[in-house]
Amino acid sequence: MVIESKYDILSAYGFHTHFFWKRLRYDMGERSMEEKRIPVIQVKDLYKIYRVGDSRVRALNGVDFTIYKGEFCSIVGTSGSGKSTLLNMLAGLEKPTKGEIVIAGEHMENKSENQLVRFRREHIGFIFQSFNLMPTMNAVENVALPLTFQGMDKKTRMQKADVVLDLVGLRKHKKHRPTQMSGGQQQRVGVARALVVNPEIIFADEPTGNLDSNTSKEVMELMRRVVREQNQTLVMVTHDNYLAGFADRIFRIIDGKIVSIEENTKKEESLK
C-alpha cells in the first residue's frame, strides 16, 4: 500500500478517518471549554451556626458549590432559607462557623476585618435592593464614589463613571439626582456603581425588590447583558423564581442546604 496522505496513515493503523477527526474536534472543543471554566468562587463544607438561648440554629448546614468566571448565578429560597446568610458569607460580611470560601484564589474565612474591607474594595461590586444612592449627588458622582476609596483622582473617577453610565443606558440622566430619577433608573445607577470598580464578582441582594414587574424585567435584562459583555461573574439572591430564570444556573436553598443546582438551558426562550 502506498501511503500518500495523513488519511492513508490513519487508515493504515485502523482508524476510520471520518470518526477520528470528528472525535478529535470534539475532544479539542471539550478541552477548550474546560480551560475556559475558571473557578471564581469555591465553597466547601460551609456551616453557619447561631446560638439562640440554649438552641443552635444552622443557618447554613454544609454547603458546597463552585461558580465560574462569567457566570450569572441565582441563589433562590424563601425567607429564612439561608440565602442572605450565604451571600453575607461570600461577601466576607460574616465569618463562617466552619468551612472554606475561596474567592479569586483567596481564602475569605482566614482574613482579618481590614483585609476583608480591602478585598471587597478591590474585587467585589454590590447591587442593593434599596439602591443606597447618595441623595445630594448626581448619577455620575454616585457611580464614581467607590473609586474615591481606591485613591483615584477626581478627573479619572468621573471619566470612568461617565463611560459606565453610557453602558447601562443613562446617557441623558448623568446630572440627575436620585429624586429626579425613576426606581428603574436609580437601580441602573446602582448597577453602574457596581461595575465601575471593574470587580471580579458582583453580588446582588434582591436587586429588583423595590421595582414593579416591568421595570424588574428591564433591570434583569440589563444585568444579564452587561455581565455577558463584560465577562463579569454575578451572584444574585432572590425569592422570586421568575427573576431567578434570568441566570445561567439556579441554586435552590432550603433550611441552609443547597438542594439542587439547575443548568438554565432554556432561559432565552422562557423569558421572551
N, C-alpha and C positions, 0 to 999 in steps of 0.2 A: 504494500500500500504506500502510495506517495502522499506525504503529508505536506499540504500547501498552505494551510491557514490554521489559526487558533481553534477554529471549529473542528477541523480534522483531528487536531491533537486531543481535544476533549472527547471526540467520538472514539478515538483510539483507546482511551482509558475508560470507555464505557459510559460516559456522561451523555445524557440527552441534552443537546445544546439549548433547545428552547426553554426547558425547565430549569437548566443550570443558570442561565442568565437571568431568568425571571426570579429565581431564588436569590441570586447574588444581589440583584437590585433591591429585593425585599429586605435582605439582611442588612444591606448598607443603609436603607431607609430606617430600619429598626434601630441601628446604632446611632444614626443621626438624631432620631427622636430621643433616645436615651441621653445623648450628650447635651441636648437642649434642655432637658428637665433638671434644672439646677435647684436643689432644695434651698429654700429661704427660711422656712420655719419648720423646726422639728420638735415635736412634743413627745416625751417618753414617760410613761407611768406617772402621770401628773395627778396629785391629790391636793385638795384644799379642805382642811377640816377646821370648823369653828366650834368653840365651846360656848354653849348656851346653858348657863346654870350647870347642872350635873350631866347634861346631854352633850353629845358630839354630833354635829351636823356636817355631813360630807357634801360640801358644795360642788366639789369635783372628786370623782371617785375612780381614778385610774384611767386617764385619758391618753390616747396615743394617736398621732397622725403626723403627716408631712404635707406641707404646702410648697409649691414650686414657683419659681420666678415667672412672672407674667400671668399668674392665675388670678381669677376673681372667684373667691370662695365665700359662701354664706354659711353662718352658723345659726341654725333655726331651733327655737324652742319656746315654750310658754314661760310665763313669769315663774321664777323660782327653779327653772330647769338647770341653771348654772352657766348660761351663755354669757351673761355680763361678767361674772366672776372669771370665766375663761378669757374674755377679752382683756380684763384688767391684768391677768397673769401674763398674757402675751405682750402687753404694752409695758410691763415692768412697774405697774402701779400697785400691785400687791405681790407678796412673796408666797410661793407655794409651800405647803407643809412637807411635801415630798415630790421628787421627780425632777425632770430636766426640761428646760426650754432653751433651745438653741436657735437664735435668730441671726442671720447673716454670719454664721460661724462663731457666734459668741454666746456663752452661757449666761442667760439673764439671771438665773437663780443665785449666782455667785457674786453678783455685782453689788457694790455699796450704793446708797441712795444718790450720791454725787455722780457716780459712774452711770447710773441709770438715767439721770437727768441729761447728762452729756450724750448718751447713746440715743435717747429719744429725740434730742435736738438735731442730731446728725443723720439719723437713719429712718425716722418714723414721721408720718403725717397723720393728722387726725381730722375726721369729719364728725361733727356733733349733731345730735338731734335738734338742739335749740340754737343752732348757728353760732352762738358765742362771738358775735361781732362787736367791735367797739363802737358805741353809738356816735361818738364825736369824730370818728374817722370815716373817710370815704372808702370806696371799694379798693382802690389802689393801695391806700395806706393800710387797710386791714389785711390785704394779701401780703404786703411787704413786711408786716410786723414780725413774723417768725425769723426773718433774716436779720433783724436787729440783734437778736440773741446770738447770732453767729458772728457778730462783729463786722458785718458788711457795711460799706459806706452807703450813704443815702442815695446817691445817684444810681448805683448799681442795683440797689434794692428796688427802687422804683421802676427801673427798666425791666427787671425780671418779672415784677408783679404785672406790669403792663402787658408783657408777652403772654403770660398765663391767663389773664383775663380775656384776651383775644381767643385763646384756646377753648375756653368754656362759654363763649358766645356773649360776652358782656362788653363788647367794644363801645357801646353807646352809654354805658352806665358806670364808667370808671370813676367819675367825680361825684357819684350819688352816695349819700349816706344810707345806712340801713333803713331808716324810716321812710326813705324815698324809693324803696325797692319792695317788690312783692316777696312772699316767702320763697318762691322758687328761685328768684334772682339772688336772694340772700344766701340760699344754700349753694348756688353756683359760686358765689364768693367763697363760701366755706370749702368747696372742692378745690378752687384755685389756691386758696391758702395752704391746703394740704400738699398740693403739687409743687408749690414754688420752691420748697427746700430740696426738691428732687430726691424724695425718700425712696428707700428700697422697698418699704412696705407702707400701705395706708390702712389704718383701722377706722371703720365707720360704725358708729353706735346708733342704730335705728335712724339712719340719716334722713328719712322722709317722714318721721313720726309726726311732725307738725305741719304736714302738707296735705292738700286734697289729693284724690286719686289720680287725676290727670297730671297734676304737677309732679306727683311722685314718680309717675311713669317717665316723664321727661327727664327728671334728675337721674333716675336709674339708667336710662339710655345714655345720658351724658357720661355718667361714671363708667359704664361698660366701654363706651367708645374711647374715652381718654385712657383708660387702663390698657386697652389694646394698642393704641397709637404710641403710647409712651413706654410700653412693656413694663408697666408697674405691677406690683402684687397688691391686691385689695382683699381685705378680710372684713366682711360685714356681719354684724349681729342684727337679727330681726326676729320678730314673732310671726311675720307675715309670709305665708307660703308663696303668694304671688310674687312678692318682691324677691324672695329667695330664688325664684325661677330665672332671674337675670344672670345668675352666677354660672361659672363653668362647673363647679362642684358644690353640692349641698351637704353640709354636715348636720345631722339631726342629733340634738342632745336632749336627754331625758334623765332627770334625777342625777345629774353630774356625770353621766356617761354618754359617750358618742355611740349611738345605737345603729347608725348607718351613715355611709358616705356614698352619695349618688353622683355618678357622672351625668351631667345635664346635657345629653347629646341632642335634645330636641328644643333647646332654648330659643333658637331663632324662629322656628315655626310657631311655637306655643305663645310667643309674646307679640305676635303681629296682630 
